[in-house]
Amino acid sequence: MTGTSAQLAYGSTRNKVNSPNVLLNPFTSGFLDLFITQNLLQGFGIAVNNRYVRVARNNMKVTDLQLKLQVVTTVSAVLNLYWIW
């Protein structure tokens, strides 16, 4: 939610060649990269990055109210049919 992303990458290679120099045979190299990205002033703060969570919560509330309305309407229709006959 802070807008920060991190990536860690690791890799290694090993080369073995027919070489008269023993110091370079086998040759091993590796790397370890750490990338941290923070988009400054672009969607800054938790409140801005949390907006989709707030929208989803509001949508859930609306859906719950629609379900309650549907249940009340159905129960009302059933009771009206019962008391008419």
N, C-alpha and C positions, 0 to 999 in steps of 0.2 A: 503494500500500500504506500510505501514511501517513494516509489518510482525508481528505486535503485535495483540494478541487476548485476550479478557477479557470474563469472565463468572461469573455471579452472581447467587447464589443458596440460596433459603430460604426454611425452613421446620419447622414444629412444630408438637408436639404430646401432647396429653392430656390423662392421665390415671386416672381412678377413680376406686378404689377398696374398698372392705369392710375391713377397717382397724380400729383398736381401736385408733390409733394415728390420731388426727384431723389435725395435721400440714402437713401431707403428702397426704391428701385426699381433693381435687383432686390435682394431680401432673401434671404440665405443663412444657414442655421443648421445646426449639427451637434452631435453628442455622441459621447463616447467613455466607455464604462463598463467598469470592471474590478471583478469580484466575486471575492473569495477567501473560501472557506468552510472552516472547520476545526471539526468537531464535537468540542468539548472534553469529555474524560472519557466519550465515547460511542464505544466501540471504539477506545480510545486505544492507540497504538503499532503497530509493524510486526508484532509477534508475533500480536496479535489479528486484524489485518487480513489476515494471511498464512495464516490457518487453512484457508481453502478450497483454497489451493495445496497445503498439507500433506495434506489429505484426498484430493485428486486424486492426489498422488504415492503415497499409501498404497494407493489403489484400483488404480493401475497395477501396483504390486508384487503385490497379491493376484491380479490378472488374469494376470500373467506366471506366477505359481506354479500357477494353475489350468490354464493352457495346458501347462506342463511336466508336471503330473500327468496330464493327458489324453493327452499323447504317450507317457509311460511306460506308462500303462494300455493304450493301443492296441498298442504294440510288444510288451508282455507277452502280450496276447491273441493276437497274430499268431504269436509264438514258441510259445505253448502249442498252438495249432492245428497248427503245422508238426511239432512233435515228437510229437504224439499219433498222427498218421497214419504 
